């Protein structure tokens, strides 16, 4: 799995943004050039834990935009599966960020589950220069905390030494 300090891989991927017929698009690194990007990956479309994460990132999208950060989700499913899922799932119809078909990207990141061949629940925060500043992965059955992703993004953007459980607006450590 690629980790902190490494460059996020160059990629070009088909994606779906929302549930309309015009939702299909293609994105690549240049789509988000010069911006903070939160990439999160999940195992499969049409499952149970995954839509809770996707819907929560969508609900909190304004919090990421307030931090000048883009959000990109993805799995090893293709863009047509993403579209069908967004069209059929009430919580995903209004999706406002891309879900990428991450077959190649997941391989390049090293986040494919060794037995299942699907994405781990991996999260990356990438700085405006394309360098990974945060990387985390957990098993297939446990959803991540969007609050924690925002907390870490705030800490990274502060440029300060941030203690355990630090929240934006709190004192940072002084050396």
N, C-alpha and C positions, 0 to 999 in steps of 0.2 A: 504494500500500500504506500503510495506517495505520501510524503509527510511535510512538516513545517520546514520552510527554507527552500523547498524545491519549486521549480516552475510548474504551474498547472499546464497539462499537455495541450498542444495545439489540437483543435478539433473542429469539425464541421458536422452538424447533426440535424436530421429532420426533427421537427418539434410540432407540438400542438399547444395553442394558447386559447383556451375556452372551448365552447361546444358548438360553434356555428360551422357552416361549410367552409368559411373563409379562415378557419382557425389554423390550418396547416401552414408551416413556414420552415425556414432553415435558419439556424443560428451557428455562430462560430465565435472564436475568441474576440474578433474585431467588433462583434455586436456590443460588447461590454468594455471595450478598450478604455482604459483610464478610470475605471470605476471599481469600487468594492463589489464583489459578487459572492453571494452565498449559494453554493451548490449543495443540494441534498439529493441523495439517492435512496430508493426504496426497492423492495424485492419484486413486486408484481402488481399489475393492474387487476381489478376485480377481486380484491382481497379485503381484509377486515381492518387491520391496523393502519395500512397505508393511507386510506382516505382521511383518517383522523389527522394525520400529519399534513397532508396536502391541503386540506381545508383550513387548518390552523395557520399555516404559512400564508394562505390567501387572506384570511381574516386579519392577520398582522402585517400585511404587505405595506400598509402606510407607515408602520414603525420602521421598516427597512428603508423605505423611500425617504423618510425623515433623516436617515443616516447616510443618504446618498449611496445606498446599496441595492443592487439588483438581486432577485431571487430566481433560481433555476432549479427545477426538480427533474428527476429522470429515473428511468429503469431500463431493463433490457427489452421491454416491450417496444413495439414500433409505434410510430406516430398515429397510425390508424386505430390501434388498440387504445391509445391515450384518448383519441377523439371519441371513440365509441363509449369509453368509460365516462368521460365528461358529459356526454349526451345522456347517459342513463343513470347517473348518480346525482341526486339532488344537491349534495354538498359541493359538487365539482362543476356544475353548469356555469357558474360565474367566475371560473378561474381566470386570473389576470396576469399570470406569469407562465413562461413556457415549461412544458414537460418534454424533455428530449428523449429521443430514441438513443439510448446510451450504450448500445452493444459494444462498440469499439472504444468509446471513452471509458467505460467501466473496466475494460481489460487494461487500457493504458494506465489507469489509476491504480490498478491492482486491488479492486474492491469486489471481485466476483467471489461468491461463496464457493468453496472448493468442491462441495458435493452437489449443490443445487444449481450452480451455474447462473444464479441471479445476483443482483446487486445486494451487498450488505447495506444496512442502514448507515450509510456514510455521509458525513457532513464536512464540507470544506469551506473555509472563509479565505478568499483570495483578494490580495490588495490590488490597488490600481496598476501596479507594475507587473501583475500576473504571477506573483509569488504566493505560495500557500502560507498562510499565517496561522491557520488552525485546521486540524484534521482529527476526526473522531469516527469511530465505527462501533456499532453494537450489533448483536444478533438479530436474526430475522423476526423474532416474536415481540420485541420491545421497542415501542415508539420513542422518539427523541423529544426533548423539551425545547420548544421554540423560544421560551423565555430564556433558557440558558444560551441558545445561539445568539440572541440579541444582547445578552449580558457580555458575552465574549467579544462580540463585534464592538460594543461600546468600549470595552477595555482596550482592545487592539487600536481603535481609533483615537483613544486618549493619548497614546504615546508615553504613558506614565507607568510606574510600577504599581500594579493593582493587587491588593491582598485578596485572600480567599473570600468568596461571596461578595466582593465589591460590586456596587451598583453605580451607575452614572449619577454624578452629583455628589457622591461621597468623597471623602479625603482619599488621596492616593498616598503611597509611601514616599517619604522624603529621605534621601541618602545624605 
